Amino acid sequence: MSAIGIGVIGLGWMGRVHSQSYLRVGHHFPDLALAPRLVTAADPVAALRDDAARRYGFARTTGGWAEVLADPEVAAVSITTPTDLHAEVGVAAARAGKHIWIEKPVGRDAAEAAAVAGAAAEAGVRSTVGFNYRNAPAVIRARELIATGHLGAVTHARFRFLGDYAAHPMGALSWRFTRARSGLGVLGDLMSHAADLARHLVGPLAAVVADQATFIPERPTPSGATSHYAVGGGALGPVENEDWAACLVRFAGGARGSLEASRVSVADQNNYGFEIHGTTGAVAWDFRRMGELRVSTGDGYQNLALAAEHIGPGVGEYAAFQPGAGIAMGYDDLKVIEAATFLRSIVDGAPHGPTLDDAVHAANAVAAMAESFRTGGWVPVAG
Ligand SMILES: NC(=O)c1ccc[n+]([C@@H]2O[C@H](COP(=O)([O-])OP(=O)(O)OC[C@H]3O[C@@H](n4cnc5c(N)ncnc54)[C@H](O)[C@@H]3O)[C@@H](O)[C@H]2O)c1
């Protein structure tokens, strides 16, 4: 096994999760040909840099991300900054020859996602994007059941990504609520996951008709660095992007569906999942019961049960974590799998999980939703 030097840019929630994943990945995947070594971490907040060095053992820290890309010992980078920096940092990382594990949504709009994807393709570096819900073994089982025809032909599907992280009217006006730093609101944050999962499970999205709303138009300005769930702050400032969005979708294969995402959904904590129906069967999944897939197959058509299947070894990467079915995996485990897919793709040059091209597809889908809200009609999703 050879070592690969890692840089992490942005040390908030996702920066911590990526750093921990690099440290854990060898425990779960001892056969990986590459062992990550945490070299340089960047964040403008000194306390986060000190914490990252102390907790995770980064050899160096810096306030400037360009130093990470200039570090010859860094071969691969995690880009876990607020979304406005993804394009600038991502393009620079590719041009510096660094492999890229980048968080979703890649950039503030489809053009920024395409810029990073284009730069990575031109430089010949590998990429992995944080569409982590694809890695849940139950989601992999659902995909297998669909692909092998166990549901018949998929007819219609519902995807939901409902959260309450911004439901408090005094929730701080973090970077997520501004056009300049985040671009889209919940369309970028949670709908991008829904669009990716819908395409991954059902197939390409052909066209959408969408609606959106901002229910909390002003929020208190935070005094300094703030977290996803922080409440309170100073004077009220404007919320510049959408709290809620939903669309009807026509899939290229003929199936129909609906996608809904909210960050202000009172009494919904990370209520993410889907129900997919086919001509003879159905599957349903709830992220909060990650190891359980509800399945109905057979030839009875009516009065069938949607029975719980507890996913176990043999499905996806479950066996890397637990020895028998029904033992809960966690969100962070999905990120450890993502680290493994990233490292595998660096080793053999092939994609092993969602890439920047998938990020472009998701960005095109949410751009079509935003356009549909503006025009009020069906909008084709760019390919
Ligand atoms: N895949 C998922 O499930 C998931 C979950 C949460 C967030 N995300 C995505 O991850 C990204 C980061 O989100 P987060 O929740 O970690 O945000 P966060 O606010 O917790 O962290 C962002 C960090 O970036 C730092 N930063 C700001 N400017 C910087 C700069 N110039 N150089 C280096 N660092 C800088 C901030 O100081 C902060 O520590 C976003 O794109 C978000 O959409 C993905």
The ligand as a Tripos MOL2 file, in Angstrom:
@<TRIPOS>MOLECULE
LIG
   44    48     1     0     0
SMALL
NO_CHARGES

@<TRIPOS>ATOM
      1 N1        -23.1920   15.7200    1.1860 N.am      1 LIG1
      2 C1        -23.9020   16.1960    2.1800 C.2       1 LIG1
      3 O1        -24.7650   15.5040    2.7360 O.2       1 LIG1
      4 C2        -23.6220   17.6000    2.6680 C.ar      1 LIG1
      5 C3        -24.0280   17.9820    3.9680 C.ar      1 LIG1
      6 C4        -23.7370   19.2830    4.3910 C.ar      1 LIG1
      7 C5        -23.0920   20.1630    3.5470 C.ar      1 LIG1
      8 N2        -22.7470   19.7690    2.2810 N.ar      1 LIG1
      9 C6        -22.0370   20.7210    1.3700 C.3       1 LIG1
     10 O2        -20.7010   20.8890    1.8610 O.3       1 LIG1
     11 C7        -20.2610   22.2290    1.6690 C.3       1 LIG1
     12 C8        -19.8550   22.8170    3.0280 C.3       1 LIG1
     13 O3        -20.9610   22.7400    3.9080 O.3       1 LIG1
     14 P1        -20.7460   22.6890    5.5120 P.3       1 LIG1
     15 O4        -22.0470   22.2680    6.0800 O.co2     1 LIG1
     16 O5        -19.5340   21.9160    5.8460 O.co2     1 LIG1
     17 O6        -20.5090   24.2440    5.7750 O.3       1 LIG1
     18 P2        -19.8220   24.9200    7.0340 P.3       1 LIG1
     19 O7        -20.2790   26.3280    7.0370 O.co2     1 LIG1
     20 O8        -20.0080   24.0660    8.2630 O.co2     1 LIG1
     21 O9        -18.2550   24.8520    6.6790 O.3       1 LIG1
     22 C9        -17.6620   25.6130    5.6530 C.3       1 LIG1
     23 C10       -16.2410   25.9300    6.0970 C.3       1 LIG1
     24 O10       -15.5390   26.5490    5.0160 O.3       1 LIG1
     25 C11       -14.7300   27.5610    5.5820 C.3       1 LIG1
     26 N3        -14.3160   28.5410    4.5750 N.ar      1 LIG1
     27 C12       -14.9310   29.7080    4.2390 C.ar      1 LIG1
     28 N4        -14.1800   30.3730    3.3470 N.ar      1 LIG1
     29 C13       -13.0770   29.6040    3.1230 C.ar      1 LIG1
     30 C14       -11.9090   29.7680    2.3250 C.ar      1 LIG1
     31 N5        -11.7050   30.8750    1.5600 N.pl3     1 LIG1
     32 N6        -10.9590   28.7890    2.3450 N.ar      1 LIG1
     33 C15       -11.1210   27.6990    3.1140 C.ar      1 LIG1
     34 N7        -12.2120   27.4910    3.9070 N.ar      1 LIG1
     35 C16       -13.1730   28.4360    3.9020 C.ar      1 LIG1
     36 C17       -15.5920   28.1570    6.6910 C.3       1 LIG1
     37 O11       -14.8050   28.8950    7.6240 O.3       1 LIG1
     38 C18       -16.1990   26.8940    7.2940 C.3       1 LIG1
     39 O12       -15.3840   26.3790    8.3290 O.3       1 LIG1
     40 C19       -21.4320   22.9700    1.0040 C.3       1 LIG1
     41 O13       -21.2320   22.9950   -0.4000 O.3       1 LIG1
     42 C20       -22.6460   22.1170    1.3480 C.3       1 LIG1
     43 O14       -23.6860   22.1970    0.3780 O.3       1 LIG1
     44 C21       -22.9810   18.5030    1.8380 C.ar      1 LIG1
@<TRIPOS>BOND
     1     1     2 1
     2     2     3 2
     3     2     4 1
     4     4     5 ar
     5     4    44 ar
     6     5     6 ar
     7     6     7 ar
     8     7     8 ar
     9     8     9 1
    10     8    44 ar
    11     9    10 1
    12     9    42 1
    13    10    11 1
    14    11    12 1
    15    11    40 1
    16    12    13 1
    17    13    14 1
    18    14    15 2
    19    14    16 1
    20    14    17 1
    21    17    18 1
    22    18    19 2
    23    18    20 1
    24    18    21 1
    25    21    22 1
    26    22    23 1
    27    23    24 1
    28    23    38 1
    29    24    25 1
    30    25    26 1
    31    25    36 1
    32    26    27 ar
    33    26    35 ar
    34    27    28 ar
    35    28    29 ar
    36    29    30 ar
    37    29    35 ar
    38    30    31 1
    39    30    32 ar
    40    32    33 ar
    41    33    34 ar
    42    34    35 ar
    43    36    37 1
    44    36    38 1
    45    38    39 1
    46    40    41 1
    47    40    42 1
    48    42    43 1
@<TRIPOS>SUBSTRUCTURE
     1 LIG1         1 GROUP 0 **** ****
